Amino acid sequence: MGRYYDDKISLSGLDKLNPFFKPLENAAEAVDRAESDWYKRRKDVFDELDFGDFRESARDVERKYARLVSGLSVYEFKDKFDDVSPSRRPATQVFRFVHNTFPTSEISEGYATDIFVEETDDDGDSVFVVADNVLRYHVSRGKGNVDTLYDNLSAFRTSSRSDAEFYEFIDDDDPGHFPINNVFKGFGEVPLAWQAKSGYTSQQLQVMNAAGNDYDNEVGPKIRAYNEARANYEGAGGGPLKSEVYDGGTPDFLYQDFQGTSTSYNRPENLPAVLIKETRGFGT
């Protein structure tokens, strides 16, 4: 289905005697686990956006990602999105307040500063503080971090108002803050943020950006650790074991003229050359 582990990683034929083989194997397995965990994480993202009613499995989610763009795997989403570099949809003057109950989507911008919640201070008195989870969402502008792989989720369809209690500030006279009912549960639309470009639809680009960034954050470090482990393995003379006759050698003396390197198993760098020659069956 286009996993990095399946497409890019293979331990077949590698030399288990290489001192870096085990770290390489561990790094490969870490990538495999991270990808499986990531698809479960994405299922949880969609469950948040569907207010707990999402019924697809992590495997279903993986299949749907695989079908998003023919020939493009999830681990390629971020690079391809960056290559396309689409434009954002223009800002609008129409907005709605949206109660952000989608923390896994990691929306970092566009929060309202004039919506308050009531809290109790250390003395037991009621105080009003700015809500940290209400978005001032510009309709049709979209939200780039929201994954719309499934575009029929409750957060995109609902027109209901939030059940939480929010307040606005009217004046300095007591009580000063008054309840409001204009904070909504969801966006009321699929919050597509990108204009179509280079043959990719707004929907495809939206998913490539949201899922690609999250994949890079969650799985990317494991892939980079694997590539580092692979480089260490190859730097220590790693690779499949092969029977070779080097130039100048014969079937009886395969390494007659082979000098080796400091990282070769055939010639540890601290042994005298004459001793190595004797152990290969040649006279002194």
N, C-alpha and C positions, 0 to 999 in steps of 0.2 A: 504493500500500500504506500510505498514511498517513504519509509522510515530511513533516517540516516544510518541506523545500525544495519539494516538489511542491504542498503544500496552501497554503502561506503566502507563497511568494516568487515574484515574477514581475518580469522586467525589460522585458517587452513594452511598447512605446510610450514608454519613458522617454527623456528628452533626453540624448543622448550629449555635448552641448556643455556640460552642467552640470559645473562643476569637481569635483563630488562623485560623478559617475556612475561613474568608474573604481573609486574605493574601494568604492562600493556593489556593483559587479559582483564585485570581488574578495571582498568579505565574503559575498556570496551563494554564490559557488563554494566558499568555505571551509566553509560550512554543508553543502553537498552532499557534500564530501569527508569531513567529520567524521561525517556519518550513515553513509556507506558504511564508514568505518573502525570505527565503533561496532558495526555488525552483525558485522564480522569479529572484533572483540574479544569479543562475546558468544559467538560460536562457540568461541573459545579458552577462555572460562569453562566452557562445557559439556564441552569436551574434558578440562579438568582434572578436573571432577567425574566424568567417565567413564573416568578413568585412561588417557587417550590413545586410547580406542576410539570416540570420537564420529565418526559418519560423515555427518552432515548438513552442508550447505553454508551459507554466510552467507545466501544467498537463501532457503534453507529456513527458517532461523531467523527471518528477517524475516517470512515468510508466517505462521509459527506465532504470532509476536507479534501480527500483524494480526488473527488469529482469536481471540485471548484473550478480549476483551470486544467485542461488536458495537458499532460506532460510536465506539470509543475508540482513539485513536492513541497510539503510544509516547510522543510528546512531551507527552501529556496525563496520563500515568501518575502522575507525582509529585503534581501538583495534585489529581487525583481522589482518590488515596490520602489525602492530607492532609485533603481535604474529608470523606471518610468517617470518618477517624480511628478505626480499629478498635482493639479491646483486644487485648493480648497474651494468649497462652495462659498459664494458671497454672503456676507453678513446681512441680516435682516433686522428690521426695527420691531418685529413681532416676536415676543418671547413668552415663555411660560415658566413658572417655578416648578421644578421637578425634585421630589424627595429622592435623593440618591441612596437607594438601598442596594447598590451594586458595587461594593468595595473591591471585588476581584477584578472588575473592569479597570480599576486604577485611573479613574478620571481625575486629572490634576488641575484643571483650569475651568473657569466659568462659574465660580460659586457666588451666590448672592451675599451681599454684606448688609442687607436691610431686613433680613428675616431673623426672628429671635426665638429662642426656646427658654422656658422657665426652669431654673435650677435652684437648689438650696445651698446656701453657703455654709461655712463652718459654724456660724452662730445660729443656724436653723432658719435664717431669713430667706425669703424668696428673692432671687435676682434674675435678671434677664440678660442672656448673653447671645451673641451672634451665632446662629446655627451653622455648623460646619458641614452639613450634608444636604444643603438645598442648592440646586443648580439654577442659575438664570440661563435657561436654555433658549437660544435663538432658533425659532422655528425655521426649518429648511436648511439651517447651517450645518447640522449634524454634529456628531461627537466621534472623533477619530479613534478613540480607544475602545469604543463599544463594538463588540464582535457581532455582526449580523449574519453569521453563517445560516442561522435559522431566523427568517424574517417575520415569523408569525408569533413571536413570543409576547407574553402579556404586557411587558414594559413598552412594546411598540404599538399595541392595539388599544390599550385601556384609555378611557377618558375620565376615569374615576379620580376623585381627590384623595389625598393622603389621609389616613386615619390618625396620624400623629398631630399633636397640638403645636401650632406655630403662632407667632405674634408679630405685629408690626408696631413701631414706635409712632405715636401720634403727637404728644407734647410732653412737657416736663411736669404737668400736673398729675398727681396720683389718680389712677394707676399708671398712666403714661403709655403702657403697652396694651394692645387689644388683640383678641384672637382674630385670626383670618382663616379663610377656607379656600384660598386660591393656590395652594401647593398641591400638585398632582402626583399620582403614583408613578406615572411613566411619561414617555416622550410624546405619546399620541401619534407617532409616525416612526418609520424606520429611519434612524438618525444617520443617514449616509452623509459623509463629510467630504467626499472627493468627487471631482468631475471626471467623467469617463475620458480615457486617453489610451492611445496606442493599441486599440482593439480590446482593451479591458473595460468592463462595465464598472459603474460606481460601486455596485455590490461586491464584485470581485476585489476591487482595490481596497474597499473597506475591510474585508476579511483578511486580505494579505497584510495590511498594515497592523490591525489589532492582533491577529494571531501570530504574525511574523515577529512583532516586537516581543510578545510574551514568550514565544518559543526561544528567541535569542536570549532572553533574560533567564529562563528556567533551564533550558537544555544546553544552550550555547556554552556555558562554562565547562560542562562535561565533555562536549565535543572538543573544545580547545585543550582540555587536559589529555584526552585521548591522542590528539595529534602530537602533543608534546611527548607523550609516552612512546608513540610510534617513532618519533625522531630519535629518542634516546636508544630505542631498540636497534634501529638501523645504524646509528652511530657507533654501536658496539659490535659491528660486524654481523648484524642480524640479517635474516632472510631465510628462505628455504634451504635446507641442506642439499648439496649437489655433489656428484662425483665428477671431478674435472681433472684433466691432464693439462698442466700449465706448460707454457712454452719452454722447451728445453727438457721437460720431464718425459718419463716413459711409464708404461703401465706398472712397472715394478717400483719406480721411484717417482711418484706423482708430483712431488714438490721439489725436484732436484734444484731448480733455479729460482724457485719462488722465495722472495725475501719477506713478504708479509708487511703488515703495518703494526703500529703500536696498539691498535684495537683488535687485531686478529687473534683468533684462538690458536692459529698455527705458529705464531711466534710471539710469546709474551715479551714485552719490551725489555725486561730486566735480566733476561737470560743471555749469556754470551753466545755469539753466533756459532762458535765452534761446538758448543754443547748441543745446540739445536741441530747442527749438521750431523753429529754422531747419533742422536736419537732418531734421525731419519734413515740411518743405515749406511751412511757414508763414512769413510775413514777420516782420520784427523789430518 
